[in-house]
Structure formats: C-alpha cells, structure tokens
Amino acid sequence: MVLIESGYTSFDADIHKLNEIDDPTGRYTRALDGRFRGLGGSSSRWGGRMIPISAYELGPRPDIAQPAWPIDTEMLDDYEREIEAIFQIDNSPYDNSGSARVDPNGLFPRDEKHITRRWAKCPDYRNCNVATLLAKQLKDLKNLDIWLGATVCDFSLDSDRGRLRGIAAQNLNGNTLSIVADDFILAAGAIESTRLLHLLDAKSEGRAFAGCHALGRYFQDHLKAKVATINRRNAHLTNRLFAYRFVNSTRRDLHLELSEHAQRQDASASAFAYIAMDLASSPLADLRQFLRGLQKRDVSSRQVLQLLGNGGFFARAAYWRYAKGQVFIPEDIDLGLMVCAEQLPVAANRIRLSDKDDRFGMRKARIEWTPTYAEEHTFRTTIRHLDFYWRNSGFDRFCPLKLTPAAENAAIPIIDDAEACAHPSGSTRMGLNPPDSVVGPDLRCHAVPNIAVASSSVFPTAGSANPTFTIMKMALWLADSYLGGKVTPKAVLEPTA
Ligand SMILES: Cc1cc2nc3c(=O)[nH]c(=O)nc-3n(C[C@H](O)[C@H](O)[C@H](O)COP(=O)(O)OP(=O)(O)OC[C@H]3O[C@@H](n4cnc5c(N)ncnc54)[C@H](O)[C@@H]3O)c2cc1C
C-alpha cells in the first residue's frame, strides 16, 4: 500500500492554497476553512461529532422523491463498534433508548411526535486527529509507504482496458513521484476526489467518463443558520438541559432532529437543531482554543498562562464536570439555536473544472452551488416544529426562544444567510445505473473499475447527520472488501518526507 498525501504533518500555507476554488457566485464559502491538507486530513480541525445517518434517511423517501441508498446499509452498522473503539468512545446508544444515561433526570419530553432526540458522540480533543490517534499503528505497519507533500496531479491510463495504470504526484520543489498499481482509492475529500476524476477524464479527452452524466453533479453540503437566541432566564436549568454531557468520559451533544413523522407529513428533507455557545471573550473560549491546539498539535505557552489565570472559572467548571457530568456554561454566555438542514441533490449544483490553474498547472475545481427552495422549506418546517416543541415541553418558561428576524418572517429567506457546514457530498454519487451515477454499490467507478472512491462524494443523499462517521464506515467496508473479509484494521507507518 502506498498512501499519497498532499500535505505534511502540520499546516503548510502553500499547500493549503491548493484548496482554492473557482467560485463564480461566491456562494460556496467552505473551500478554504472547511478542509485541510495534511496527514489526518480535516480531522486536524473537525469538531468530532459522530452520529449515524438514520435508517429512514437511507431508505426510500417518496415524499421528497429520493430513492434509497443502493446498498445493504446494515452492513455499515457492523463498523460502528469498531470505529467507537478506535476513537476510544463509549458505545451506548445514540437515540432515545440511551436517555437514562444522557438525561437521567428526565428533563426532556419523552413522546414528541415531530422532534426526535439523539446524542452525537465526540472523542476527546486529543483523539480527534486521526494522524495522532493512529500514530503508533502508522509506525508499526510494515507494508505501507506514506509519501507526504505529494500532490496527485497526473494519470497514466490504459485506454484499451479502461483502467488506471498509474498516477504522478509532485511536491512544491518540483520533484515527481510515479506510482503504478493494480488498484487505486481516491480518499481526497469530496471536492478533491471529484476534481481528480474530472482531471482523469480530461486526460482521456473525455472518453473515460463519456457515458456518465453524474460526474461532478448533485454537489451538496449541509446548510446551517442560527434561528433563535435562547434566553437563559434560568441559567442553571438551561445549563442542565443543553450543555454537553459526558457518558463514560465521552462527550455527548444534543441533536433535536426533525422526526420521520414530521418529514413525511411536511414533505421535508431532514434537519436537526443544536445549541451553539457564543463564547466571545469567555474563559471557555480560552479552554476551547487550548483543546483545539492539542488537536492541531500546536499549543503555545501564552495559551497555558491564559488558562491558569482563570482559576475561579475552572473551579466551577470542574464541579459541573465531575459532580454533574456536564460542561459549565457561564451565565453571561448566550446560547444560539442552530439548524442544520439537508440539501437535496440537484443536478445544477456541480463541481467542474475551471479554466484557472493551481500552482501545479492543474485546473482548479469550479463550484456552481446555490441553496434552493427545498432547503428553505426544510428550515421553515424545522423552525415551526421547534417552536411548538419549546412551548409544549415548557422550555419557554425558563429559556424562551427569541427567533431571528428571518426565522420569524417567512418573507426573509433563511437560505440567503445560511452557510455551508463543511460537509460536502454527492458529486461522485453511488448508484446502480452507470449513466446516472459515478460509482456502484461497491464504491468502484463504473467507468474505471480499478478506482474506488472513499468519500462523502459517493453519498446519493446526505441526510442531516454529520458525515464523517458514515465516511469512516464506508472506508472500513471498502478496505475489508480488498482484503476479502472482515479484519481488524491495523492502521498504518511512519511518515516519510
Ligand atoms: C471546522 C470543521 C468541523 C467539522 N466538524 C465535523 C463534525 O463534528 N462531524 C463530522 O462528521 N464532520 C465534521 N467536519 C467534516 C469532516 O472534517 C470531514 O467530513 C472529513 O474530514 C472528511 O474526511 P475525508 O477523509 O473524506 O477528507 P479530508 O479529511 O479532507 O482528507 C482528504 C485528504 O486528501 C488529501 N488530498 C486532497 N487532494 C489531494 C491530492 N491531489 N493528492 C494527494 N492528497 C490529496 C488532503 O490533503 C487531505 O489530507 C468538520 C469539518 C471542519 C472543517
């Protein structure tokens, strides 16, 4: 196995520039702050929220004209425990059946028809970055070469057999690495995996993917918008309700999801609400900065000193953490109610090649992407049900919602200010029919079968769940498919320059 990684073990500004895109409408804002090059990829920055995409979202959804994913999705469930073990997180349920652990005092209503409660799991910040988490295994695995600073930028094709023969990668000094192999896996993130297939197609003068209408199309991201501020009239109880909690040392984050019933009833796509803290200049911001530094492997002594200067805050935080199993949110911190909505696949939302080049002479990705009425409808449906949920549960007595002007007034489109969540997907979609999809259920390209894609770009629809848990399940399944059966993953070798 040879792993070719564009970045290094830490951030490099010149390499990061390779993520620049051509964005004619200026609408897709997450190309540069939504993905990061380097060993471990964007896991050096991600929030670590893991939650399975729901069975309902993976099945057929005739009310919104979306077919089921064309795979036996139960096989993905088999990887759940394995991934939780890798990230050293607790294995209790994500859904309401685990309520006794995450809501021991029964603060949330049990039977709400339109809002479903689930709890994402987050690894410890030190374990979020997979390059750090798997460092030992990377050292120990003998049959893997890792090339860092090597950006794949060219392809050698076996046109007679319709296969990829080899790839070439370059570093910033102009050195070239050529690899010939039997099989290739693109795991370059949704945008770059799509761009690489486009570049391969261009190299073949459009012959490789001539019969495929889907390459680059149906590009999606989740859309997020703040829909309300939560007035912490009773700060203590609000903290009890909405602050992160810990179950067996695993942080759990509340997802208030639009239920299956509500989605059907309102012919809506999927969405969930979560609580965001406006940390501003709070000591919690210093703490988060410090923990993020651990994740990025970049902590300064100034950060440590800043933390030590906040003794009073830490005493209260320690009390909440260990006596109540929750994060302490200082009273002056505002809480925002955020909605994250699924974007439905639309052919016009697409990635193609720009006529502008990057420093390696590769054509940049051009992203044509606009939110649509379907997302506006999903936002409106979710806000209506959340508003009812707040009143019905009695939350409005001690932490009422103050809706934003757009959430309150249907004449102001929420999608105009909603931003992408850095969860790109869909542009090399999986399907059974080669003209309408890029990869088959085995994740191999219909057009070039010795290339597989391990990325959210294969998602035919995205649901509203954060994508990485699903990406990892599919990647493990793919790895097992090459190995001819289920194996315990032993991940992988010392980085070499
Ligand atoms: C701030 C932030 C918070 C997030 N929070 C969450 C969260 O809480 N939960 C969640 O599920 N998701 C979250 N995400 C999204 C998550 O990070 C991505 O879904 C995930 O990292 C995608 O994994 P990937 O391996 O497909 O792509 P990446 O992690 O982007 O990795 C792709 C790798 O491919 C390399 N590469 C690209 N092009 C080339 C090339 N030409 N040659 C060689 N190498 C190349 C890149 O350098 C990179 O290392 C977040 C993202 C961000 C930015």
The ligand as an ORCA input file, in Angstrom:
! r2SCAN-3c Opt
* xyz 0 1
  C     -14.130     23.002     11.303
  C     -14.716     21.687     10.874
  C     -15.534     20.984     11.756
  C     -16.084     19.768     11.356
  N     -16.815     19.058     12.260
  C     -17.312     17.869     11.932
  C     -18.010     17.089     12.885
  O     -18.163     17.490     14.034
  N     -18.508     15.884     12.490
  C     -18.347     15.417     11.230
  O     -18.843     14.327     10.927
  N     -17.649     16.120     10.302
  C     -17.124     17.330     10.628
  N     -16.404     18.032      9.716
  C     -16.211     17.453      8.384
  C     -15.070     16.438      8.410
  O     -13.873     17.075      8.733
  C     -14.981     15.785      7.028
  O     -16.222     15.160      6.739
  C     -13.924     14.703      6.979
  O     -12.668     15.166      7.417
  C     -13.798     14.213      5.542
  O     -12.818     13.219      5.529
  P     -12.097     12.832      4.184
  O     -11.028     11.878      4.546
  O     -13.101     12.443      3.162
  O     -11.449     14.218      3.649
  P     -10.317     15.096      4.329
  O     -10.326     14.929      5.801
  O     -10.466     16.474      3.788
  O      -8.976     14.457      3.813
  C      -8.626     14.484      2.452
  C      -7.134     14.344      2.347
  O      -6.811     14.207      0.954
  C      -5.651     14.975      0.701
  N      -5.632     15.352     -0.718
  C      -6.504     16.153     -1.371
  N      -6.162     16.259     -2.673
  C      -5.046     15.524     -2.834
  C      -4.209     15.242     -3.960
  N      -4.439     15.743     -5.178
  N      -3.107     14.448     -3.763
  C      -2.839     13.931     -2.526
  N      -3.607     14.159     -1.437
  C      -4.703     14.940     -1.598
  C      -5.783     16.186      1.607
  O      -4.507     16.779      1.813
  C      -6.385     15.585      2.859
  O      -5.398     15.183      3.772
  C     -15.836     19.253     10.055
  C     -15.010     19.966      9.175
  C     -14.440     21.161      9.578
  C     -13.530     21.881      8.636
*
